[in-house]
Amino acid sequence: MMTKLLFTACFLLLLLSGGAHHAVEARPHRERSKDYMLFVFGDSFVDAGNLPRTSEKTAMSRSWFYPYGMSDSDHGNPKILGGDESPPPSRQNQRDPSGVNFAVGGSGVFAGEAPSLRQQVEQLASLVSRGVVEAGDLAESVALVSVSAGHDYAGRITHGSSDSDMRALSSQVTDEIVGAVTRLRELAVSKLLVNLLPALGCKPWQLEGLWQDVLVLDLNTAFTSEQHAAPPCCNNPDPNGYCGQEDPSGRPQYSVCADPDQAFFWDYIHPSQAGWELIMEQLEGPIEQFLGIQSSW
């Protein structure tokens, strides 16, 4: 039985659910002023199933296999954007009232094995041109652009890289994100949320204050304000290994912490469900204000 993708679904469902489940239980029903269709672009932080599932577990396909999904048993209510769950992956080739998810784990702004950010945006453009997504859908829509796992920097920045190398690469990445946001605005997407890169603290400064319909989500501040210096819950002592890795005989080469529901990080890159809840507690207010969502309790 397929396990739900842990690190790909958590952020999206918490964007929809708007906070930690332990705080929601005592809240009365929320009335929303708007229900938005959500279009999602980016990498493994928001991929909800576009990364192909394979019969063999690899570093790229590991999110389809145990132990991923074991701490993702609950998601909160009520919903910020009005949906019950994350929009379906684009590979299902269907329009859904909740939106469409184009994100693919391992992607970035540069071309590679996974579709780049620009290519994902053009998939939406194709749906629009074919009438699958209509103008009315876009008029009440939110696009989430999340290029946050750092794939564009892996292998391009090393210990020998200079500050100018880093600035030049950051500028290239930023330009590509700006280009994708510009294209989405040309498609008439009404509101855009853009994640910053959390671990390096790199900010796409060209996005800040550039457009009134774009909100930059400062994941770096949200991450660093929480206690996340502890080791990840799923740990492989091999620096070249990965969570879920097994040897040819099927013996686990990793260990899982005793209380996954309490860990901030699931693996070395992705927060756990509990980690995303803490982050969304900080982001919920700004997102609601930006989208004009009013809550009555």
Phi and psi in degrees as GROMACS dihedral restraints (atoms count N, CA, C in turn):
[ dihedral_restraints ]
;  ai    aj    ak    al  type     phi  dphi    fc
    3     4     5     6     1   -69.9    20    10
    4     5     6     7     1   132.4    20    10
    6     7     8     9     1   -87.8    20    10
    7     8     9    10     1   138.4    20    10
    9    10    11    12     1   -61.8    20    10
   10    11    12    13     1   138.9    20    10
   12    13    14    15     1   -65.2    20    10
   13    14    15    16     1   115.7    20    10
   15    16    17    18     1   -66.2    20    10
   16    17    18    19     1   -62.7    20    10
   18    19    20    21     1   -76.3    20    10
   19    20    21    22     1   -13.3    20    10
   21    22    23    24     1   -88.1    20    10
   22    23    24    25     1   -33.0    20    10
   24    25    26    27     1   -90.8    20    10
   25    26    27    28     1   -26.1    20    10
   27    28    29    30     1   -60.1    20    10
   28    29    30    31     1   -50.2    20    10
   30    31    32    33     1   -63.8    20    10
   31    32    33    34     1   -41.9    20    10
   33    34    35    36     1   -65.1    20    10
   34    35    36    37     1   -44.8    20    10
   36    37    38    39     1   -68.5    20    10
   37    38    39    40     1   -30.5    20    10
   39    40    41    42     1   -77.6    20    10
   40    41    42    43     1   -27.5    20    10
   42    43    44    45     1   -63.4    20    10
   43    44    45    46     1   -39.1    20    10
   45    46    47    48     1   -75.1    20    10
   46    47    48    49     1   -36.1    20    10
   48    49    50    51     1   -90.7    20    10
   49    50    51    52     1   -24.2    20    10
   51    52    53    54     1    75.2    20    10
   52    53    54    55     1    35.5    20    10
   54    55    56    57     1   142.1    20    10
   55    56    57    58     1  -173.9    20    10
   57    58    59    60     1   -80.7    20    10
   58    59    60    61     1   142.1    20    10
   60    61    62    63     1   -67.0    20    10
   61    62    63    64     1   -28.7    20    10
   63    64    65    66     1   -69.5    20    10
   64    65    66    67     1   -22.8    20    10
   66    67    68    69     1   -90.6    20    10
   67    68    69    70     1   -14.6    20    10
   69    70    71    72     1   -83.8    20    10
   70    71    72    73     1   -28.3    20    10
   72    73    74    75     1   -58.7    20    10
   73    74    75    76     1   -30.0    20    10
   75    76    77    78     1   -93.3    20    10
   76    77    78    79     1     1.1    20    10
   78    79    80    81     1   -89.8    20    10
   79    80    81    82     1   139.9    20    10
   81    82    83    84     1   -74.2    20    10
   82    83    84    85     1   175.2    20    10
   84    85    86    87     1   -62.6    20    10
   85    86    87    88     1   138.6    20    10
   87    88    89    90     1   -96.9    20    10
   88    89    90    91     1   137.6    20    10
   90    91    92    93     1  -103.7    20    10
   91    92    93    94     1   126.8    20    10
   93    94    95    96     1  -100.7    20    10
   94    95    96    97     1   149.2    20    10
   96    97    98    99     1   -85.6    20    10
   97    98    99   100     1   -20.9    20    10
   99   100   101   102     1  -146.4    20    10
  100   101   102   103     1   148.4    20    10
  102   103   104   105     1  -116.4    20    10
  103   104   105   106     1   120.1    20    10
  105   106   107   108     1  -102.8    20    10
  106   107   108   109     1   144.9    20    10
  108   109   110   111     1   -82.0    20    10
  109   110   111   112     1   136.2    20    10
  111   112   113   114     1  -111.5    20    10
  112   113   114   115     1   127.1    20    10
  114   115   116   117     1  -113.0    20    10
  115   116   117   118     1   127.4    20    10
  117   118   119   120     1  -117.8    20    10
  118   119   120   121     1   134.0    20    10
  120   121   122   123     1  -135.7    20    10
  121   122   123   124     1   142.3    20    10
  123   124   125   126     1   145.0    20    10
  124   125   126   127     1  -144.0    20    10
  126   127   128   129     1  -117.6    20    10
  127   128   129   130     1  -151.0    20    10
  129   130   131   132     1   -67.8    20    10
  130   131   132   133     1   -15.7    20    10
  132   133   134   135     1   -64.4    20    10
  133   134   135   136     1   -24.2    20    10
  135   136   137   138     1  -134.7    20    10
  136   137   138   139     1     2.2    20    10
  138   139   140   141     1   -66.9    20    10
  139   140   141   142     1   121.5    20    10
  141   142   143   144     1  -108.0    20    10
  142   143   144   145     1    21.7    20    10
  144   145   146   147     1   138.6    20    10
  145   146   147   148     1    13.2    20    10
  147   148   149   150     1   -82.7    20    10
  148   149   150   151     1   -24.6    20    10
  150   151   152   153     1   -66.0    20    10
  151   152   153   154     1   122.9    20    10
  153   154   155   156     1   -58.5    20    10
  154   155   156   157     1   139.9    20    10
  156   157   158   159     1   -86.7    20    10
  157   158   159   160     1   135.8    20    10
  159   160   161   162     1  -119.1    20    10
  160   161   162   163     1   164.3    20    10
  162   163   164   165     1   -76.6    20    10
  163   164   165   166     1   -21.7    20    10
  165   166   167   168     1  -106.7    20    10
  166   167   168   169     1   132.1    20    10
  168   169   170   171     1   -75.8    20    10
  169   170   171   172     1   127.1    20    10
  171   172   173   174     1  -132.5    20    10
  172   173   174   175     1   176.1    20    10
  174   175   176   177     1   -59.7    20    10
  175   176   177   178     1   -34.4    20    10
  177   178   179   180     1   -79.4    20    10
  178   179   180   181     1   -36.9    20    10
  180   181   182   183     1   -96.0    20    10
  181   182   183   184     1     5.0    20    10
  183   184   185   186     1   -58.5    20    10
  184   185   186   187     1   -27.0    20    10
  186   187   188   189     1   -67.7    20    10
  187   188   189   190     1   -13.4    20    10
  189   190   191   192     1   -84.4    20    10
  190   191   192   193     1    -9.0    20    10
  192   193   194   195     1  -118.8    20    10
  193   194   195   196     1   157.9    20    10
  195   196   197   198     1   -57.4    20    10
  196   197   198   199     1   141.2    20    10
  198   199   200   201     1   -92.1    20    10
  199   200   201   202     1     6.5    20    10
  201   202   203   204     1   -62.4    20    10
  202   203   204   205     1   135.7    20    10
  204   205   206   207     1   100.7    20    10
  205   206   207   208     1   -12.7    20    10
  207   208   209   210     1   -70.6    20    10
  208   209   210   211     1   -22.0    20    10
  210   211   212   213     1  -108.6    20    10
  211   212   213   214     1    17.9    20    10
  213   214   215   216     1  -112.2    20    10
  214   215   216   217     1    44.8    20    10
  216   217   218   219     1   -88.5    20    10
  217   218   219   220     1   -11.6    20    10
  219   220   221   222     1  -142.2    20    10
  220   221   222   223     1   141.8    20    10
  222   223   224   225     1  -131.6    20    10
  223   224   225   226     1   147.3    20    10
  225   226   227   228     1   -81.8    20    10
  226   227   228   229     1   165.7    20    10
  228   229   230   231     1  -127.2    20    10
  229   230   231   232     1   157.6    20    10
  231   232   233   234     1   -83.0    20    10
  232   233   234   235     1   179.6    20    10
  234   235   236   237     1   -99.5    20    10
  235   236   237   238     1   133.0    20    10
  237   238   239   240     1   -67.2    20    10
  238   239   240   241     1   -48.6    20    10
  240   241   242   243     1   -97.2    20    10
  241   242   243   244     1     3.0    20    10
  243   244   245   246     1    91.6    20    10
  244   245   246   247     1    -0.8    20    10
  246   247   248   249     1   -98.1    20    10
  247   248   249   250     1   158.1    20    10
  249   250   251   252     1   -86.5    20    10
  250   251   252   253     1   -24.1    20    10
  252   253   254   255     1  -156.8    20    10
  253   254   255   256     1   173.7    20    10
  255   256   257   258     1   -61.9    20    10
  256   257   258   259     1   145.1    20    10
  258   259   260   261     1   -57.4    20    10
  259   260   261   262     1   147.1    20    10
  261   262   263   264     1   -68.3    20    10
  262   263   264   265     1   154.4    20    10
  264   265   266   267     1   -66.2    20    10
  265   266   267   268     1   149.3    20    10
  267   268   269   270     1   -65.3    20    10
  268   269   270   271     1   -22.9    20    10
  270   271   272   273     1   -63.7    20    10
  271   272   273   274     1   -16.6    20    10
  273   274   275   276     1   -77.0    20    10
  274   275   276   277     1   -10.4    20    10
  276   277   278   279     1    55.3    20    10
  277   278   279   280     1    50.2    20    10
  279   280   281   282     1  -147.6    20    10
  280   281   282   283     1   154.2    20    10
  282   283   284   285     1   -91.3    20    10
  283   284   285   286     1   137.2    20    10
  285   286   287   288     1  -129.2    20    10
  286   287   288   289     1   142.8    20    10
  288   289   290   291     1   -57.0    20    10
  289   290   291   292     1   -24.3    20    10
  291   292   293   294     1   -79.3    20    10
  292   293   294   295     1   -19.2    20    10
  294   295   296   297     1   125.6    20    10
  295   296   297   298     1  -159.0    20    10
  297   298   299   300     1  -142.8    20    10
  298   299   300   301     1   140.0    20    10
  300   301   302   303     1  -106.2    20    10
  301   302   303   304     1   118.5    20    10
  303   304   305   306     1  -103.7    20    10
  304   305   306   307     1    -4.1    20    10
  306   307   308   309     1   -67.6    20    10
  307   308   309   310     1   147.0    20    10
  309   310   311   312     1  -135.8    20    10
  310   311   312   313     1   128.2    20    10
  312   313   314   315     1   -57.5    20    10
  313   314   315   316     1   137.9    20    10
  315   316   317   318     1    90.9    20    10
  316   317   318   319     1    -3.0    20    10
  318   319   320   321     1   -88.4    20    10
  319   320   321   322     1   169.7    20    10
  321   322   323   324     1  -159.9    20    10
  322   323   324   325     1  -158.4    20    10
  324   325   326   327     1   -83.6    20    10
  325   326   327   328     1   -19.8    20    10
  327   328   329   330     1   -95.0    20    10
  328   329   330   331     1   150.8    20    10
  330   331   332   333     1   -64.9    20    10
  331   332   333   334     1   141.7    20    10
  333   334   335   336     1  -163.1    20    10
  334   335   336   337     1  -152.7    20    10
  336   337   338   339     1   -65.9    20    10
  337   338   339   340     1   -36.0    20    10
  339   340   341   342     1   -97.2    20    10
  340   341   342   343     1   153.8    20    10
  342   343   344   345     1   -57.7    20    10
  343   344   345   346     1   135.7    20    10
  345   346   347   348     1   -71.6    20    10
  346   347   348   349     1   170.2    20    10
  348   349   350   351     1   -57.4    20    10
  349   350   351   352     1   -46.2    20    10
  351   352   353   354     1   -60.7    20    10
  352   353   354   355     1   -41.8    20    10
  354   355   356   357     1   -64.2    20    10
  355   356   357   358     1   -37.3    20    10
  357   358   359   360     1   -64.4    20    10
  358   359   360   361     1   -43.1    20    10
  360   361   362   363     1   -62.3    20    10
  361   362   363   364     1   -38.4    20    10
  363   364   365   366     1   -68.8    20    10
  364   365   366   367     1   -23.4    20    10
  366   367   368   369     1   -64.2    20    10
  367   368   369   370     1   -40.2    20    10
  369   370   371   372     1   -64.4    20    10
  370   371   372   373     1   -43.3    20    10
  372   373   374   375     1   -57.6    20    10
  373   374   375   376     1   -37.4    20    10
  375   376   377   378     1   -65.8    20    10
  376   377   378   379     1   -40.7    20    10
  378   379   380   381     1   -63.8    20    10
  379   380   381   382     1   -37.2    20    10
  381   382   383   384     1   -66.6    20    10
  382   383   384   385     1   -45.9    20    10
  384   385   386   387     1   -64.2    20    10
  385   386   387   388     1   -28.8    20    10
  387   388   389   390     1   -89.4    20    10
  388   389   390   391     1    -1.9    20    10
  390   391   392   393     1    80.7    20    10
  391   392   393   394     1     6.1    20    10
  393   394   395   396     1   -68.3    20    10
  394   395   396   397     1   -42.6    20    10
  396   397   398   399     1  -105.1    20    10
  397   398   399   400     1   126.1    20    10
  399   400   401   402     1  -100.4    20    10
  400   401   402   403     1   167.2    20    10
  402   403   404   405     1   -59.3    20    10
  403   404   405   406     1   -37.2    20    10
  405   406   407   408     1   -64.0    20    10
  406   407   408   409     1   -33.1    20    10
  408   409   410   411     1   -63.6    20    10
  409   410   411   412     1   -43.6    20    10
  411   412   413   414     1   -70.1    20    10
  412   413   414   415     1   -31.9    20    10
  414   415   416   417     1   -64.7    20    10
  415   416   417   418     1   -26.6    20    10
  417   418   419   420     1  -122.8    20    10
  418   419   420   421     1    58.4    20    10
  420   421   422   423     1  -130.3    20    10
  421   422   423   424     1   158.1    20    10
  423   424   425   426     1  -127.0    20    10
  424   425   426   427     1   132.5    20    10
  426   427   428   429     1  -105.8    20    10
  427   428   429   430     1   130.5    20    10
  429   430   431   432     1  -106.5    20    10
  430   431   432   433     1   119.6    20    10
  432   433   434   435     1  -108.4    20    10
  433   434   435   436     1   112.4    20    10
  435   436   437   438     1  -128.6    20    10
  436   437   438   439     1    91.8    20    10
  438   439   440   441     1  -107.9    20    10
  439   440   441   442     1    79.7    20    10
  441   442   443   444     1  -122.4    20    10
  442   443   444   445     1    -9.4    20    10
  444   445   446   447     1   -85.6    20    10
  445   446   447   448     1    -6.2    20    10
  447   448   449   450     1    82.5    20    10
  448   449   450   451     1    18.5    20    10
  450   451   452   453     1   -63.2    20    10
  451   452   453   454     1   -29.5    20    10
  453   454   455   456     1   -69.9    20    10
  454   455   456   457     1   -18.7    20    10
  456   457   458   459     1   -96.8    20    10
  457   458   459   460     1   -21.8    20    10
  459   460   461   462     1   -64.3    20    10
  460   461   462   463     1   124.2    20    10
  462   463   464   465     1    84.3    20    10
  463   464   465   466     1   -18.8    20    10
  465   466   467   468     1   -96.4    20    10
  466   467   468   469     1   -25.9    20    10
  468   469   470   471     1  -117.1    20    10
  469   470   471   472     1   123.1    20    10
  471   472   473   474     1  -125.5    20    10
  472   473   474   475     1  -179.6    20    10
  474   475   476   477     1   -62.7    20    10
  475   476   477   478     1   -22.6    20    10
  477   478   479   480     1   -89.1    20    10
  478   479   480   481     1    -1.8    20    10
  480   481   482   483     1   -73.4    20    10
  481   482   483   484     1   141.8    20    10
  483   484   485   486     1   -87.7    20    10
  484   485   486   487     1   169.9    20    10
  486   487   488   489     1   -61.0    20    10
  487   488   489   490     1   -37.4    20    10
  489   490   491   492     1   -67.8    20    10
  490   491   492   493     1   -34.7    20    10
  492   493   494   495     1   -61.0    20    10
  493   494   495   496     1   -44.9    20    10
  495   496   497   498     1   -65.2    20    10
  496   497   498   499     1   -43.4    20    10
  498   499   500   501     1   -64.3    20    10
  499   500   501   502     1   -40.7    20    10
  501   502   503   504     1   -64.1    20    10
  502   503   504   505     1   -44.1    20    10
  504   505   506   507     1   -66.6    20    10
  505   506   507   508     1   -43.0    20    10
  507   508   509   510     1   -59.1    20    10
  508   509   510   511     1   -39.0    20    10
  510   511   512   513     1   -65.0    20    10
  511   512   513   514     1   -41.1    20    10
  513   514   515   516     1   -62.8    20    10
  514   515   516   517     1   -44.9    20    10
  516   517   518   519     1   -61.7    20    10
  517   518   519   520     1   -45.6    20    10
  519   520   521   522     1   -60.1    20    10
  520   521   522   523     1   -44.4    20    10
  522   523   524   525     1   -59.7    20    10
  523   524   525   526     1   -39.4    20    10
  525   526   527   528     1   -68.7    20    10
  526   527   528   529     1   -38.8    20    10
  528   529   530   531     1   -64.6    20    10
  529   530   531   532     1   -43.6    20    10
  531   532   533   534     1   -60.3    20    10
  532   533   534   535     1   -41.5    20    10
  534   535   536   537     1   -61.7    20    10
  535   536   537   538     1   -41.1    20    10
  537   538   539   540     1   -66.5    20    10
  538   539   540   541     1   -41.9    20    10
  540   541   542   543     1   -63.4    20    10
  541   542   543   544     1   -42.3    20    10
  543   544   545   546     1   -59.6    20    10
  544   545   546   547     1   -43.4    20    10
  546   547   548   549     1   -63.7    20    10
  547   548   549   550     1   -40.3    20    10
  549   550   551   552     1   -64.8    20    10
  550   551   552   553     1   -36.9    20    10
  552   553   554   555     1   -68.4    20    10
  553   554   555   556     1   -35.2    20    10
  555   556   557   558     1   -63.7    20    10
  556   557   558   559     1   -32.1    20    10
  558   559   560   561     1   -77.9    20    10
  559   560   561   562     1    -3.2    20    10
  561   562   563   564     1    77.0    20    10
  562   563   564   565     1    24.2    20    10
  564   565   566   567     1   -62.8    20    10
  565   566   567   568     1   131.3    20    10
  567   568   569   570     1   -79.2    20    10
  568   569   570   571     1   -36.2    20    10
  570   571   572   573     1  -136.5    20    10
  571   572   573   574     1   145.2    20    10
  573   574   575   576     1  -132.5    20    10
  574   575   576   577     1   135.0    20    10
  576   577   578   579     1  -111.6    20    10
  577   578   579   580     1   129.0    20    10
  579   580   581   582     1  -125.2    20    10
  580   581   582   583     1   118.5    20    10
  582   583   584   585     1   -75.2    20    10
  583   584   585   586     1   144.0    20    10
  585   586   587   588     1   -87.9    20    10
  586   587   588   589     1   164.8    20    10
  588   589   590   591     1   -77.9    20    10
  589   590   591   592     1   118.7    20    10
  591   592   593   594     1   -73.4    20    10
  592   593   594   595     1   -48.0    20    10
  594   595   596   597     1   -70.6    20    10
  595   596   597   598     1   -40.7    20    10
  597   598   599   600     1   -87.7    20    10
  598   599   600   601     1   -13.8    20    10
  600   601   602   603     1    70.6    20    10
  601   602   603   604     1    18.5    20    10
  603   604   605   606     1   -76.5    20    10
  604   605   606   607     1   128.9    20    10
  606   607   608   609     1  -112.1    20    10
  607   608   609   610     1   127.2    20    10
  609   610   611   612     1   -72.9    20    10
  610   611   612   613     1    82.3    20    10
  612   613   614   615     1   -58.5    20    10
  613   614   615   616     1   -25.3    20    10
  615   616   617   618     1   -69.8    20    10
  616   617   618   619     1   -15.2    20    10
  618   619   620   621     1   -87.5    20    10
  619   620   621   622     1   -25.6    20    10
  621   622   623   624     1   -70.6    20    10
  622   623   624   625     1   120.1    20    10
  624   625   626   627     1    71.4    20    10
  625   626   627   628     1     8.3    20    10
  627   628   629   630     1   -76.3    20    10
  628   629   630   631     1   -41.3    20    10
  630   631   632   633     1  -133.3    20    10
  631   632   633   634     1   144.5    20    10
  633   634   635   636     1   -72.2    20    10
  634   635   636   637     1   -21.7    20    10
  636   637   638   639     1   -96.6    20    10
  637   638   639   640     1    16.8    20    10
  639   640   641   642     1  -122.7    20    10
  640   641   642   643     1   126.1    20    10
  642   643   644   645     1  -112.6    20    10
  643   644   645   646     1   122.9    20    10
  645   646   647   648     1   -87.1    20    10
  646   647   648   649     1   123.2    20    10
  648   649   650   651     1   -93.3    20    10
  649   650   651   652     1   111.7    20    10
  651   652   653   654     1   -82.1    20    10
  652   653   654   655     1    81.5    20    10
  654   655   656   657     1   -65.7    20    10
  655   656   657   658     1   -30.3    20    10
  657   658   659   660     1   -59.9    20    10
  658   659   660   661     1   -48.5    20    10
  660   661   662   663     1   -64.7    20    10
  661   662   663   664     1   -41.2    20    10
  663   664   665   666     1   -63.7    20    10
  664   665   666   667     1   -40.1    20    10
  666   667   668   669     1   -67.7    20    10
  667   668   669   670     1   -48.8    20    10
  669   670   671   672     1   -72.8    20    10
  670   671   672   673     1   -18.1    20    10
  672   673   674   675     1   -81.7    20    10
  673   674   675   676     1   -10.2    20    10
  675   676   677   678     1  -102.7    20    10
  676   677   678   679     1   163.4    20    10
  678   679   680   681     1   -83.7    20    10
  679   680   681   682     1    91.2    20    10
  681   682   683   684     1  -125.8    20    10
  682   683   684   685     1    22.6    20    10
  684   685   686   687     1   -81.8    20    10
  685   686   687   688     1   -10.9    20    10
  687   688   689   690     1   -68.3    20    10
  688   689   690   691     1   158.6    20    10
  690   691   692   693     1   -61.0    20    10
  691   692   693   694     1   155.9    20    10
  693   694   695   696     1   -66.3    20    10
  694   695   696   697     1   156.5    20    10
  696   697   698   699     1   -65.3    20    10
  697   698   699   700     1   -46.4    20    10
  699   700   701   702     1   -97.4    20    10
  700   701   702   703     1   112.4    20    10
  702   703   704   705     1  -123.6    20    10
  703   704   705   706     1   133.2    20    10
  705   706   707   708     1  -117.4    20    10
  706   707   708   709     1   118.2    20    10
  708   709   710   711     1   -64.1    20    10
  709   710   711   712     1   -18.4    20    10
  711   712   713   714     1   -77.6    20    10
  712   713   714   715     1   117.8    20    10
  714   715   716   717     1   -61.3    20    10
  715   716   717   718     1   -20.3    20    10
  717   718   719   720     1   -99.2    20    10
  718   719   720   721     1     3.3    20    10
  720   721   722   723     1   -92.0    20    10
  721   722   723   724     1  -170.8    20    10
  723   724   725   726     1  -149.7    20    10
  724   725   726   727     1   160.9    20    10
  726   727   728   729     1   -63.0    20    10
  727   728   729   730     1   130.6    20    10
  729   730   731   732     1    94.1    20    10
  730   731   732   733     1    -4.7    20    10
  732   733   734   735     1   -66.9    20    10
  733   734   735   736     1   140.4    20    10
  735   736   737   738     1  -127.1    20    10
  736   737   738   739     1   154.9    20    10
  738   739   740   741     1   -82.4    20    10
  739   740   741   742     1   175.0    20    10
  741   742   743   744     1   -56.5    20    10
  742   743   744   745     1   -22.0    20    10
  744   745   746   747     1   -90.6    20    10
  745   746   747   748     1     0.3    20    10
  747   748   749   750     1    87.9    20    10
  748   749   750   751     1    10.2    20    10
  750   751   752   753     1   -81.8    20    10
  751   752   753   754     1   131.1    20    10
  753   754   755   756     1   -60.9    20    10
  754   755   756   757     1   135.0    20    10
  756   757   758   759     1  -103.1    20    10
  757   758   759   760     1    16.4    20    10
  759   760   761   762     1  -136.1    20    10
  760   761   762   763     1   167.3    20    10
  762   763   764   765     1  -131.8    20    10
  763   764   765   766     1   153.5    20    10
  765   766   767   768     1  -118.7    20    10
  766   767   768   769     1   136.2    20    10
  768   769   770   771     1   -63.5    20    10
  769   770   771   772     1   160.6    20    10
  771   772   773   774     1   -69.4    20    10
  772   773   774   775     1   -25.3    20    10
  774   775   776   777     1  -132.8    20    10
  775   776   777   778     1    74.7    20    10
  777   778   779   780     1   -58.7    20    10
  778   779   780   781     1   -29.6    20    10
  780   781   782   783     1   -67.0    20    10
  781   782   783   784     1   -14.9    20    10
  783   784   785   786     1  -105.9    20    10
  784   785   786   787     1    -9.8    20    10
  786   787   788   789     1   -75.0    20    10
  787   788   789   790     1   144.8    20    10
  789   790   791   792     1   -78.6    20    10
  790   791   792   793     1   -48.8    20    10
  792   793   794   795     1  -101.2    20    10
  793   794   795   796     1   138.3    20    10
  795   796   797   798     1   -82.9    20    10
  796   797   798   799     1   -55.6    20    10
  798   799   800   801     1  -122.7    20    10
  799   800   801   802     1  -160.9    20    10
  801   802   803   804     1   -75.1    20    10
  802   803   804   805     1   -11.0    20    10
  804   805   806   807     1  -118.1    20    10
  805   806   807   808     1   -41.7    20    10
  807   808   809   810     1  -103.6    20    10
  808   809   810   811     1   133.7    20    10
  810   811   812   813     1   -64.9    20    10
  811   812   813   814     1   157.4    20    10
  813   814   815   816     1   -81.0    20    10
  814   815   816   817     1   178.7    20    10
  816   817   818   819     1   -57.1    20    10
  817   818   819   820     1   -45.1    20    10
  819   820   821   822     1   -63.2    20    10
  820   821   822   823     1   -38.1    20    10
  822   823   824   825     1   -63.6    20    10
  823   824   825   826     1   -43.9    20    10
  825   826   827   828     1   -65.1    20    10
  826   827   828   829     1   -33.1    20    10
  828   829   830   831     1   -62.3    20    10
  829   830   831   832     1   -43.8    20    10
  831   832   833   834     1   -63.6    20    10
  832   833   834   835     1   -39.9    20    10
  834   835   836   837     1   -67.1    20    10
  835   836   837   838     1   -43.0    20    10
  837   838   839   840     1   -69.1    20    10
  838   839   840   841     1   -24.4    20    10
  840   841   842   843     1   -59.3    20    10
  841   842   843   844     1   -33.0    20    10
  843   844   845   846     1   -82.3    20    10
  844   845   846   847     1   -30.1    20    10
  846   847   848   849     1   -92.7    20    10
  847   848   849   850     1   -18.7    20    10
  849   850   851   852     1   -58.8    20    10
  850   851   852   853     1   -47.9    20    10
  852   853   854   855     1   -59.8    20    10
  853   854   855   856     1   -52.4    20    10
  855   856   857   858     1   -59.4    20    10
  856   857   858   859     1   -37.3    20    10
  858   859   860   861     1   -66.1    20    10
  859   860   861   862     1   -45.9    20    10
  861   862   863   864     1   -61.9    20    10
  862   863   864   865     1   -42.8    20    10
  864   865   866   867     1   -63.4    20    10
  865   866   867   868     1   -42.8    20    10
  867   868   869   870     1   -63.4    20    10
  868   869   870   871     1   -40.2    20    10
  870   871   872   873     1   -85.1    20    10
  871   872   873   874     1    -3.2    20    10
  873   874   875   876     1    69.7    20    10
  874   875   876   877     1    31.0    20    10
  876   877   878   879     1   -91.7    20    10
  877   878   879   880     1   123.2    20    10
  879   880   881   882     1  -106.6    20    10
  880   881   882   883     1   134.9    20    10
  882   883   884   885     1  -108.8    20    10
  883   884   885   886     1   138.5    20    10
  885   886   887   888     1  -122.9    20    10
  886   887   888   889     1   129.3    20    10
